[in-house]
Amino acid sequence: MDRGFLFGDGIYEVFPVYGNRIIGLDSHLNRLQDGLDAINIKNPHSKDEWIELINKVISLNTKNKNQAIYLQISRGCDENRKHTYGELKPTIYIQSSAIESREKDSLKSGKSAITREDIRWLKSYTKATSLLANTLYAQEAKENNAEETILYRDGIITEASSSNVLIVKDMCIFTHPKGSNILPGITRDKAIECAKVNDINVIESSFTKEQLMDADEVWITSSTREILPITSIDGIQISSGYAGPIWSLVYDQYQSLKF
Ligand code: PMP
């Protein structure tokens, strides 16, 4: 009778961990709180309690130095299945799995993506466990031997099935502004910070599918995939077909957050 199972009624977070360092710990915990607030679940723990629990799970995974900590809070179990809910005790699930590290050299030829219309709901800023649309998009990418499905709504690129999308044009980075259509990715924020450290201009404004195809560089960002160059979209080569120089700078800067 857990509503996470019955309705996908819950919120989750993924924390990337390198050694004992959790990248963006506070930002992830803040986004967790925002997600719980958005769907009216009372946070069962304080920040300090979460940090203690997360560190405990990290220490239990003795096999992997680099881990993704998946944390899910569902609304809890009811007595029977009904759409509405009362006061319930949230169910907590935490797991650790390995993050595969990808060598920079192996990323230089980039990854491919496909595009699809974004038909998701207008609360895409919540990291809700009900991810049916996202999983179907991811499966389509897999079946097309692609890394990701990039989404567009009314011709505007929003994000991808499980990552944010950034483009570079004339030495400037563009990415969809935060709001109802995208998950406010922590890696997106980190990539922006890393770009600014290197004096690269970043504009958080939307861009079209045409601008995506005509970009000098296209990247996707996520906690487990970090910053990945996309060099082919819908079978069409992007720019030179190789990861670009701005990606290289921002990628290196991001790596420095791990130590
Ligand atoms: N957008 C979506 C839809 C996602 O599911 C994710 C994360 N899996 C992201 C963006 C990237 O978020 P983050 O950088 O915080 O992992």
Boltz pocket constraint, residues with backbone or C-beta under 6 A from the ligand:
constraints:
  - pocket:
      binder: B
      contacts: [[A, 14], [A, 124], [A, 134], [A, 159], [A, 160], [A, 161], [A, 162], [A, 163], [A, 164], [A, 182], [A, 183], [A, 184], [A, 185], [A, 186], [A, 187], [A, 188], [A, 221], [A, 222], [A, 223], [A, 224]]
      max_distance: 6.0
